[in-house]
Amino acid sequence: MSTPVDDPLDPLSRERSHLAGSRAALRAMREDVESLDISDVTANWVNAEVLARQIDDRIKALADLSDTPLFFGRLDYLHAPGAEQAEGAEGERFYIGRRHVHDAEGDPMVIDWRAPVSQPFYRASKKDPLDIGLRRRFGYTGGDLTAYEDEHLSDPAEAARTSKLLQQEIERPRVGPMRDIVATIQPEQDEIVRSGLGGTVCVQGGPGTGKTAVGLHRVAYLLYAHRERLARTGTLVIGPNKSFLHYIEQVLPALGELSVRQATVDDLVAHVEVRGADGSTAAVVKGDARMAEVLRRAVYAHVSMPTEPVVVVRGSRRWRIPAYELEETVRELLDRDIRYGAAREALPQRIAHAVLVQMERSGEAPDDRVQDAVARNSAVKAAVKAIWPPVDPAKLVLRLLTDADFLAEHAAGILSEDERKTILWAKPVRSVKSAKWSAADAVLIDEVNDLVSRTASLGHVVLDEAQDLSPMQYRAVGRRCTTGSATILGDLAQGTTPWATRSWDEALAHLGKSEGVIEELTAGFRVPTDVIAYASRLLPHIAPGLAPVASIRENPGFFDVREVSGTTEVVSACGELLRQEGSIGLIAADARIPALAEALTEAGLTYLAPGEETTRQTRLTLVPASLAKGLEYDYVLLDEPQAVVDGEPDERTGLRRLYVALTRAVSGLVVVHGAGLPVQLG
């Protein structure tokens, strides 16, 4: 923070000087933490370990990434911000960056982008300047400040114009994992990023609208605004696969956030080893929300009403609880609709309480220790085991999938006979360990696990590529944020599973977040105009209700469709794209990957698998179409679109998979084909 007086001779040198001073101040902040002596400040070794870990995390958060700008913008306020804002006075200047940096006196040199005083950097406009006289953007090469660009928002004589530096940052070639967009967040994105912790937000966004980045930046903002609360309750980012998680894993650390866990849905429900796979029909039935009621019936069917009294012997006295009184207790527990396991734990205490009432009536004065002793009495334990036996979730699901009569009993009126036959296993299985569980089976086991004992809830969950989840998978995610909130990200047009989401209202209902707000991002920042226009030809066939993304890129991008005669020409096209700057993705139908891999190897072109980090030496990634979702490359070479469509169980899913593949390009797309193009592309 400083007074807005520039050196009129060389303002760029002045800004470079501030950058150097800010880096020195950050280094001093880090050295201060590194020099802390905690040897005599903790009561025991456990506290010492916790404090040491916190200090280590703080040191990591203060890292100065040499190729990352420490600040990317500047705001000059016309007047002191309102009384509700603690920072700012007339004429003060704020440098906006990824983290807060202060000098030796504690005065801020860089303001965290998440602070309230930074918000006008993203929201201020000619129509509503938010009391900003000047907004300055900085251009960098590596970590060196090389340019700046000013917007005089309060000057009516200056016409509104597109920021060249903003366009350059959006279009900058990308090598390596996904990077943050903190310098380029747009007003409609900022509104979602800064929405409150208490509410669930569902973001529908087409390719290139930045929905994934918005979700990650919302996590970073919430951790800034509600750090203490989320430190207790935890945050989680859920992605579609490991490749995607690896691609995005550096975004939050670059913003100074190191505590966010990342996982796939399969990771969350990994109660058994998944070694099998379902056909699409069986997977659709197992993923249907109706299965939740089937499982609930099967769990509570284990409860049986008592037919015999419980007789508790203590010393020379016998205490008798009649069957009708036991039945009243059991029905009361069932009516309370608490977890099966919690009710089972409560039942012996309820029986013991009934015994204590009889003891008190007879003149005795039992205390809590007597009640606990009665609850552990062999007669009480035997009665509880008979009335409310333990349930093993995996064994229960195994029985449903292998015992036709058991399934028919609990699915009556819910699943049809054909649906039951579809999910029944053809061969008997000896045990839980020998069963070849599918991913959908693991979700069913997770549902039962929650019926038996409550799943721990987190403070906030981000769910990306949500359109591909089944209703039962949504329920599994919802269990992880029952007392927290969620950010749901997806694109209905990119749903590529047989059970793909039909509407976000349905998805929110399955999550248990019906009150969630649905927002739509329609401005495309990543995909060039010519590329998104070509891909949007598929929208009437895959998502008739969705409007196409409107690209705001000034650069129309490189786009070409070529007919080729074989893999040799495909490899040649890869070589051509490698002469451009940035990352290259060769996307093809899964079945064509082995042949293309062999052709690339024979040609001496090294390549990576999805999720492996590109470098300046190796910039080509060979991507099966099934793993392309969520990834992006500067240039994409799409091999045989018709093969991508044919690789899916039905045409609509195939066209959606093709839509995903077509929209992975940031700067250019080349489509090569030898077998003709799908008619839907025109």
C-alpha positions in Angstrom: 0.0 0.0 0.0 1.4 3.4 -1.0 0.5 6.8 -2.3 -0.4 6.9 -6.0 2.5 9.1 -7.2 4.4 7.6 -10.2 7.8 8.6 -11.4 6.7 10.2 -14.7 10.0 9.3 -16.4 10.0 5.6 -15.8 6.8 4.1 -14.2 7.8 0.6 -15.3 11.1 0.8 -13.3 9.2 2.0 -10.3 6.8 -1.0 -10.5 9.8 -3.4 -10.9 11.3 -1.8 -7.8 8.1 -2.5 -5.9 8.2 -6.1 -7.1 11.8 -6.5 -5.9 10.9 -5.0 -2.5 7.8 -7.2 -2.2 9.9 -10.3 -3.0 12.4 -9.3 -0.3 9.6 -8.7 2.2 8.1 -12.2 1.4 11.6 -13.7 1.9 11.9 -11.9 5.2 8.4 -13.2 6.3 9.5 -16.8 5.4 12.9 -16.4 7.3 11.0 -15.1 10.4 8.9 -18.3 10.4 11.9 -20.5 9.8 13.8 -18.9 12.7 11.1 -19.7 15.3 12.3 -21.7 18.3 9.5 -23.9 19.6 11.7 -26.1 21.9 10.3 -24.6 25.1 6.8 -23.5 24.1 4.8 -26.8 24.1 3.6 -28.9 27.0 4.3 -32.3 25.4 5.7 -34.0 22.3 2.2 -34.2 20.7 1.7 -30.5 20.8 5.2 -30.0 19.6 4.6 -32.2 16.5 1.3 -30.3 15.7 3.0 -26.9 16.0 6.0 -28.1 14.0 3.6 -29.2 11.2 1.8 -25.9 11.3 5.0 -24.0 11.0 6.1 -26.2 8.1 2.9 -25.6 6.3 3.3 -21.8 6.9 6.8 -21.9 5.4 5.5 -23.8 2.3 2.7 -21.2 1.9 5.2 -18.4 1.9 7.2 -19.9 -0.9 8.2 -17.4 -3.6 7.6 -19.2 -7.0 10.2 -17.6 -9.3 8.2 -18.0 -12.4 4.9 -16.8 -10.9 4.1 -13.1 -10.6 3.9 -12.0 -6.9 1.3 -9.4 -7.9 -0.6 -9.0 -11.1 -2.6 -5.8 -10.6 -2.9 -2.5 -8.9 -5.9 -0.4 -7.7 -5.8 3.3 -7.1 -8.7 4.4 -5.0 -10.2 7.9 -5.5 -11.3 8.2 -1.9 -11.1 6.2 1.3 -13.2 3.1 1.1 -16.3 3.2 3.3 -16.3 2.8 7.0 -17.2 -0.8 6.7 -13.8 -1.4 5.1 -10.9 -1.2 7.5 -8.2 -0.7 4.8 -7.7 2.2 2.5 -7.6 6.0 2.7 -7.8 8.8 0.2 -5.1 8.4 -2.4 -4.0 4.9 -1.3 -2.8 2.3 -3.7 -3.1 -1.5 -3.5 -1.1 -4.1 -5.3 -3.2 -7.2 -5.9 -1.5 -10.6 -5.7 -1.8 -14.3 -4.9 -1.0 -13.8 -1.2 -0.6 -11.1 1.4 2.9 -9.6 1.8 3.9 -7.0 4.4 7.1 -5.1 5.2 9.1 -5.0 8.4 6.7 -2.4 9.9 3.7 -4.6 9.1 2.4 -2.4 6.3 1.0 -4.3 3.3 3.0 -4.4 0.1 0.7 -6.9 -1.7 -2.9 -7.5 -0.8 -4.4 -11.0 -1.1 -6.8 -11.2 -4.1 -9.4 -12.5 -1.8 -9.5 -9.5 0.5 -12.6 -7.2 0.3 -10.4 -4.3 -0.9 -9.3 -6.3 -3.9 -12.8 -7.1 -5.2 -13.0 -4.0 -7.4 -10.1 -5.4 -9.4 -12.5 -8.0 -10.8 -15.8 -6.1 -10.6 -15.1 -2.4 -11.4 -16.2 -1.2 -14.8 -16.8 2.1 -16.7 -20.5 1.9 -15.7 -19.7 1.1 -12.1 -16.1 2.1 -11.3 -16.5 1.3 -7.5 -14.5 4.4 -6.6 -11.5 3.2 -8.6 -9.6 5.9 -10.4 -7.1 3.6 -12.1 -6.8 -0.2 -12.5 -3.4 -1.4 -13.7 -2.6 -4.9 -15.1 0.9 -6.2 -15.3 2.5 -8.4 -17.9 5.2 -10.8 -17.1 7.8 -13.0 -18.8 8.5 -15.8 -16.3 8.7 -13.9 -13.0 10.0 -10.7 -14.6 7.6 -7.7 -14.9 7.8 -6.6 -18.5 4.7 -4.4 -19.2 1.7 -2.7 -17.7 -1.7 -1.5 -19.0 -3.9 1.1 -17.4 -7.7 1.6 -17.3 -8.8 5.0 -16.1 -12.2 4.0 -14.9 -13.3 7.4 -13.7 -12.3 9.2 -16.9 -15.4 9.6 -19.1 -13.2 10.7 -22.0 -11.5 7.3 -22.1 -13.5 4.7 -24.1 -13.9 1.2 -22.8 -11.5 -1.2 -24.5 -10.4 -4.8 -24.3 -7.4 -5.4 -22.2 -4.5 -6.7 -24.4 -2.6 -8.1 -21.3 -5.8 -9.9 -20.2 -6.2 -11.5 -23.6 -2.5 -12.5 -23.6 -2.8 -14.1 -20.2 -5.9 -16.1 -21.2 -4.2 -17.2 -24.5 -0.7 -17.8 -23.0 0.6 -21.3 -24.0 0.4 -23.8 -21.3 3.0 -26.5 -20.5 2.6 -28.5 -17.3 -0.4 -28.8 -15.0 -3.4 -26.5 -14.9 -2.6 -23.0 -13.6 -4.7 -20.6 -11.6 -6.8 -17.8 -13.3 -6.5 -15.4 -10.4 -5.3 -12.6 -12.7 -8.1 -13.1 -15.2 -11.2 -13.8 -13.2 -14.2 -12.1 -14.8 -17.1 -10.4 -13.0 -19.6 -13.3 -13.5 -16.9 -15.8 -12.3 -16.1 -13.6 -9.3 -19.7 -13.5 -8.1 -19.5 -17.3 -7.9 -16.0 -17.4 -6.3 -17.1 -15.0 -3.5 -20.5 -16.6 -2.8 -20.9 -17.5 0.9 -20.0 -20.7 2.7 -23.5 -21.4 3.8 -25.0 -22.0 0.4 -24.6 -24.6 -2.3 -23.8 -23.4 -5.8 -24.3 -25.5 -9.0 -22.4 -24.1 -12.0 -23.4 -25.1 -15.5 -20.7 -24.1 -17.9 -19.8 -25.1 -21.4 -16.2 -25.8 -22.5 -13.8 -23.0 -21.8 -16.0 -21.1 -19.5 -13.6 -21.7 -16.6 -16.0 -23.6 -14.3 -13.2 -25.9 -12.9 -11.0 -22.9 -12.1 -14.0 -21.1 -10.6 -14.6 -24.0 -8.3 -11.0 -24.2 -7.2 -10.8 -20.4 -6.6 -14.0 -20.6 -4.6 -12.3 -23.1 -2.3 -9.4 -20.8 -1.9 -11.7 -17.8 -1.2 -13.7 -19.8 1.4 -10.5 -20.9 3.2 -9.5 -17.2 3.4 -12.9 -16.0 4.6 -13.7 -19.0 6.9 -10.3 -20.5 7.7 -10.9 -21.4 11.3 -14.2 -23.1 10.6 -13.0 -25.1 7.6 -9.8 -26.0 9.4 -12.1 -27.9 11.8 -14.5 -29.4 9.3 -12.3 -29.9 6.2 -12.6 -29.4 2.5 -12.6 -31.8 -0.4 -12.3 -31.6 -4.2 -13.8 -34.5 -6.1 -12.7 -35.1 -9.7 -13.7 -37.7 -12.3 -10.3 -39.6 -12.4 -6.7 -39.6 -11.2 -5.5 -37.9 -14.4 -7.8 -35.0 -13.9 -6.8 -34.6 -10.2 -3.1 -34.7 -11.1 -3.8 -32.0 -13.7 -5.4 -29.6 -11.2 -3.4 -30.4 -8.1 -1.1 -27.4 -8.3 -3.7 -24.7 -8.5 -4.5 -24.4 -4.8 -0.9 -24.7 -3.6 0.0 -21.9 -6.0 -2.6 -19.8 -4.2 -1.0 -20.7 -0.8 -3.6 -23.4 0.1 -2.1 -26.7 1.1 -4.8 -28.4 3.2 -7.4 -29.4 0.6 -7.9 -33.1 0.0 -8.5 -34.4 -3.5 -10.2 -37.7 -4.4 -12.5 -39.4 -6.9 -15.9 -40.8 -6.0 -14.3 -44.3 -6.2 -11.8 -43.2 -3.6 -14.6 -42.1 -1.3 -16.4 -45.5 -1.4 -13.4 -47.8 -1.4 -14.8 -50.2 1.2 -14.0 -53.2 -1.0 -11.5 -53.8 -3.8 -13.1 -53.1 -7.2 -12.0 -55.9 -9.7 -15.1 -56.2 -11.8 -17.2 -54.1 -14.2 -21.0 -53.9 -14.9 -22.6 -53.7 -18.3 -24.3 -50.4 -18.9 -27.8 -51.8 -18.2 -26.8 -53.2 -14.8 -24.9 -50.1 -13.9 -27.9 -47.9 -14.6 -30.1 -50.0 -12.3 -27.5 -50.1 -9.5 -27.0 -46.3 -9.9 -30.7 -45.5 -9.7 -31.9 -43.7 -6.6 -34.5 -46.3 -6.0 -31.8 -48.7 -4.9 -31.5 -46.6 -1.7 -35.0 -47.7 -0.6 -34.2 -51.3 -1.5 -31.1 -51.2 0.7 -32.9 -49.5 3.5 -35.6 -52.2 3.5 -32.9 -54.9 3.5 -31.0 -53.4 6.4 -34.0 -52.9 8.7 -35.5 -56.3 7.8 -32.9 -57.6 10.2 -34.9 -56.2 13.1 -37.4 -58.6 14.6 -40.0 -58.0 17.3 -39.3 -59.8 20.6 -41.5 -62.8 21.5 -39.9 -63.6 24.8 -39.3 -61.5 27.9 -35.8 -60.6 29.1 -35.0 -61.9 32.6 -32.0 -60.2 34.3 -30.5 -61.9 37.4 -28.6 -59.8 39.9 -27.7 -61.5 43.1 -30.8 -63.1 44.5 -33.2 -60.9 42.5 -34.7 -61.5 39.1 -36.0 -58.6 37.0 -38.4 -59.4 34.1 -39.1 -57.1 31.2 -42.1 -58.5 29.3 -42.1 -58.9 25.5 -44.7 -56.3 24.9 -42.6 -53.7 26.7 -39.6 -54.7 24.7 -41.6 -54.3 21.5 -42.6 -50.8 22.5 -39.0 -49.9 22.9 -38.0 -51.4 19.5 -40.9 -49.6 17.7 -39.9 -46.3 19.3 -36.3 -46.7 18.1 -37.5 -47.5 14.6 -39.9 -44.5 14.6 -37.0 -42.2 15.5 -35.4 -43.1 12.1 -31.8 -43.0 13.6 -28.9 -45.0 12.1 -29.2 -48.7 12.4 -26.0 -49.0 14.4 -26.9 -46.1 16.7 -30.3 -47.7 17.5 -28.6 -51.1 18.2 -26.2 -49.4 20.7 -29.2 -47.6 22.3 -31.3 -50.8 22.8 -29.3 -52.4 25.7 -29.3 -49.1 27.5 -33.1 -48.8 27.0 -33.6 -52.4 28.4 -31.3 -51.6 31.3 -33.2 -48.4 32.1 -36.5 -50.4 32.2 -34.8 -52.8 34.8 -33.6 -49.8 36.9 -37.2 -48.4 37.0 -38.3 -51.7 38.5 -35.4 -51.6 41.0 -36.3 -48.1 42.1 -40.0 -49.1 42.5 -38.8 -52.0 44.8 -36.9 -49.5 47.0 -33.4 -49.9 45.6 -31.3 -46.9 44.6 -29.2 -47.9 41.5 -26.9 -45.5 39.8 -25.4 -45.2 36.3 -22.8 -47.9 37.0 -25.6 -50.4 37.7 -27.4 -49.4 34.4 -24.2 -50.0 32.5 -23.7 -53.4 34.2 -27.3 -54.4 33.4 -26.7 -53.3 29.7 -23.8 -55.7 29.6 -25.7 -58.6 31.2 -25.6 -61.8 29.1 -29.4 -62.0 28.9 -29.6 -58.4 27.6 -26.8 -59.0 25.1 -28.5 -62.1 23.8 -31.8 -60.3 23.5 -30.2 -57.5 21.5 -28.4 -59.9 19.2 -31.7 -61.6 18.5 -33.8 -58.5 18.1 -31.3 -56.1 16.5 -28.4 -58.2 15.0 -25.3 -56.5 13.6 -25.2 -55.8 9.9 -22.1 -56.1 7.7 -22.6 -53.7 4.7 -20.6 -55.7 2.2 -22.2 -59.0 3.2 -25.7 -57.5 2.9 -25.0 -56.1 -0.6 -23.5 -59.5 -1.6 -26.6 -61.3 -0.5 -28.9 -58.9 -2.4 -26.8 -59.5 -5.6 -26.7 -63.3 -5.3 -29.9 -64.3 -3.5 -32.8 -63.8 -5.9 -35.5 -64.4 -3.2 -33.9 -61.9 -0.8 -33.7 -59.3 -3.6 -37.2 -59.9 -4.7 -38.5 -59.5 -1.1 -36.9 -56.1 -0.6 -37.2 -54.7 -4.1 -40.9 -55.6 -4.4 -42.8 -52.6 -5.9 -39.5 -50.8 -6.6 -37.6 -52.8 -9.2 -39.2 -54.8 -12.0 -38.4 -58.5 -12.5 -36.2 -57.6 -15.5 -34.3 -55.0 -13.4 -33.7 -57.6 -10.7 -32.5 -60.1 -13.1 -30.1 -57.5 -14.6 -28.3 -56.9 -11.4 -28.2 -60.5 -10.0 -24.9 -62.2 -10.4 -24.8 -65.2 -12.6 -22.5 -67.3 -10.4 -22.5 -67.7 -6.6 -19.7 -66.1 -4.6 -18.1 -67.7 -1.6 -17.1 -64.5 0.3 -16.8 -60.8 0.3 -13.1 -61.0 -0.5 -13.5 -63.3 -3.4 -16.3 -61.2 -5.0 -15.5 -59.2 -8.1 -17.1 -56.0 -7.0 -17.8 -53.3 -9.6 -17.6 -49.5 -9.0 -21.4 -49.3 -8.7 -21.4 -52.1 -6.1 -19.0 -50.1 -4.0 -21.4 -47.2 -4.0 -24.2 -49.5 -2.8 -22.0 -50.7 0.1 -21.3 -47.1 1.0 -25.0 -46.4 1.1 -25.5 -49.4 3.5 -22.5 -48.2 5.6 -24.2 -44.9 6.1 -27.5 -46.6 7.0 -25.6 -48.4 9.8 -23.3 -45.6 10.9 -23.3 -41.9 9.9 -20.7 -40.8 7.4 -18.6 -37.9 8.6 -19.5 -34.5 7.1 -17.0 -31.9 5.7 -17.4 -28.2 5.7 -17.2 -27.8 1.9 -17.1 -30.2 -1.0 -16.3 -29.3 -4.7 -17.6 -31.8 -7.2 -16.3 -31.4 -10.7 -17.5 -33.0 -13.9 -20.7 -33.8 -12.0 -22.8 -34.5 -15.0 -21.4 -38.1 -15.2 -22.5 -39.2 -11.7 -25.3 -41.6 -11.1 -28.0 -40.7 -8.5 -26.5 -43.1 -6.0 -23.1 -41.5 -6.6 -24.6 -38.1 -5.9 -26.0 -39.5 -2.6 -22.5 -40.7 -1.7 -21.1 -37.2 -2.3 -24.0 -35.6 -0.4 -23.2 -37.7 2.6 -19.8 -36.1 2.8 -21.4 -32.6 3.2 -24.7 -33.1 5.0 -23.8 -30.3 7.5 -21.7 -28.3 5.0 -22.1 -26.8 1.6 -21.0 -27.8 -1.9 -19.9 -26.4 -5.3 -21.2 -28.5 -8.1 -19.5 -28.0 -11.5 -20.4 -29.6 -14.8 -21.9 -29.4 -18.3 -25.0 -31.4 -19.2 -23.7 -31.5 -22.8 -20.6 -33.4 -21.7 -22.4 -36.2 -19.9 -20.9 -39.4 -21.3 -22.3 -42.1 -19.0 -25.5 -44.1 -19.6 -26.8 -42.5 -16.4 -25.7 -39.0 -17.2 -27.5 -36.2 -15.3 -30.6 -34.9 -17.1 -31.1 -31.7 -15.0 -29.2 -29.9 -12.2 -32.4 -29.7 -10.1 -32.4 -33.5 -10.0 -28.7 -33.7 -9.2 -29.2 -31.2 -6.3 -32.1 -33.2 -5.0 -30.0 -36.4 -5.0 -27.2 -34.6 -3.2 -29.7 -33.4 -0.5 -29.1 -29.8 -1.5 -32.4 -28.9 -3.2 -32.0 -25.3 -2.0 -28.8 -24.9 -4.1 -28.6 -22.0 -6.5 -27.9 -22.9 -10.2 -25.6 -20.4 -12.0 -24.6 -20.6 -15.7 -21.4 -19.5 -17.3 -21.8 -18.7 -21.0 -18.7 -16.7 -21.9 -15.9 -18.8 -23.3 -12.4 -17.8 -22.4 -10.4 -20.9 -23.3 -11.8 -22.4 -26.6 -11.2 -20.3 -29.7 -14.2 -19.1 -31.7 -13.8 -21.3 -34.8 -13.3 -24.4 -32.6 -16.3 -23.9 -30.3 -18.5 -23.0 -33.3 -17.6 -26.3 -35.0 -18.1 -28.4 -31.8 -21.5 -26.6 -31.2 -22.9 -28.2 -34.3 -23.4 -31.2 -32.0 -25.4 -29.4 -29.3 -28.9 -29.8 -31.0 -28.3 -33.6 -31.0 -26.8 -34.0 -27.5 -28.3 -31.2 -25.3 -31.1 -29.3 -27.2 -31.9 -27.0 -24.3 -28.4 -25.6 -23.9 -27.2 -22.4 -25.6 -23.8 -22.6 -27.2 -20.8 -21.0 -25.6 -19.9 -17.6 -26.9 -16.2 -17.3 -27.2 -14.8 -13.9 -26.2 -11.3 -14.7 -27.6 -10.2 -12.1 -30.1 -7.9 -14.7 -31.7 -10.2 -17.0 -33.7 -7.7 -19.9 -33.3 -6.2 -22.4 -35.7 -8.7 -24.9 -37.1 -8.5 -27.5 -39.9 -10.2 -30.6 -41.0 -8.2 -33.1 -43.0 -8.7 -36.4 -44.7 -5.8 -38.8 -44.1 -4.9 -42.3 -45.4 -3.4 -43.8 -42.2 -1.5 -43.4 -39.0 1.6 -42.1 -40.8 -0.2 -38.9 -41.8 -1.5 -38.6 -38.2 2.0 -38.8 -36.9 3.1 -36.2 -39.5 0.4 -33.8 -38.3 1.7 -34.3 -34.7 5.1 -33.2 -35.9 3.6 -30.2 -37.5 1.9 -29.1 -34.3 5.0 -29.6 -32.3 6.6 -26.8 -34.2 4.1 -24.5 -32.4 4.6 -23.3 -28.9 2.7 -25.1 -26.1 1.2 -28.4 -25.3 -0.2 -30.9 -27.8 -2.9 -33.5 -27.2 -3.5 -36.3 -29.6 -7.0 -37.5 -28.7 -8.4 -40.7 -30.2 -10.9 -43.5 -29.6 -9.7 -45.8 -26.9 -9.5 -48.7 -29.4 -7.1 -46.8 -31.6 -4.6 -45.8 -28.9 -2.3 -48.9 -29.2 -1.9 -48.4 -33.0 -1.2 -44.7 -32.6 1.3 -45.4 -29.7 3.2 -47.8 -32.0 3.3 -45.3 -34.8 4.6 -42.5 -32.6 7.3 -44.7 -31.2 8.4 -45.8 -34.7 8.6 -42.2 -35.7 10.7 -41.3 -32.7 8.2 -39.0 -31.1 8.1 -39.2 -27.3 4.7 -38.8 -25.7 3.1 -38.8 -22.3 0.0 -40.4 -20.8 -2.9 -38.3 -19.5 -2.0 -36.8 -16.1 1.7 -37.0 -16.7 3.2 -33.5 -16.6 4.3 -32.0 -19.9 7.7 -30.3 -20.1 9.4 -28.1 -22.7 11.2 -31.3 -23.9 8.1 -33.5 -24.0 4.9 -31.6 -25.0 2.9 -34.4 -26.7 0.2 -36.4 -24.8 -1.6 -39.4 -26.2 -5.1 -39.2 -24.8 -7.8 -41.9 -24.9 -11.1 -40.1 -25.6 -12.5 -41.6 -22.4 -9.9 -39.7 -20.3 -10.0 -36.4 -22.1 -12.7 -34.7 -20.0 -11.5 -31.8 -17.9 -8.0 -31.7 -19.6 -6.8 -29.0 -22.0 -4.0 -28.5 -24.5 -2.8 -25.6 -26.6 -3.3 -27.7 -29.7 -5.4 -30.8 -30.2 -5.1 -33.3 -33.0 -8.4 -35.3 -33.0 -8.1 -38.6 -34.7 -11.1 -40.3 -36.4 -14.2 -38.6 -34.9 -16.5 -41.4 -36.1 -14.4 -43.9 -34.2 -14.9 -41.8 -31.0 -18.6 -42.0 -31.5 -18.6 -45.7 -32.4 -16.6 -46.4 -29.2 -19.6 -45.7 -27.0 -22.7 -47.9 -26.4 -25.1 -45.5 -28.1 -24.9 -42.7 -30.6 -25.9 -39.9 -28.2 -23.2 -40.8 -25.7 -20.8 -41.1 -28.5 -21.6 -37.7 -29.8 -21.2 -36.3 -26.3 -17.8 -37.9 -26.0 -16.9 -36.3 -29.4 -18.0 -32.9 -28.1 -15.7 -33.3 -25.1 -12.8 -34.2 -27.4 -13.4 -31.3 -29.8 -13.3 -28.7 -27.0 -10.0 -29.5 -25.3 -8.1 -27.1 -27.5 -6.9 -23.7 -26.3 -5.2 -22.3 -29.4 -5.9 -24.7 -32.3 -7.6 -27.9 -33.5 -6.9 -30.2 -36.3 -9.4 -33.0 -37.1 -8.1 -35.9 -39.1 -10.2 -38.7 -40.6 -10.1 -41.4 -43.1 -13.5 -43.0 -42.6 -15.7 -39.9 -43.0 -17.1 -37.5 -40.4 -20.3 -38.0 -38.4 -23.2 -36.5 -40.2 -24.0 -34.3 -37.2 -20.9 -32.3 -37.9 -22.3 -31.2 -41.2 
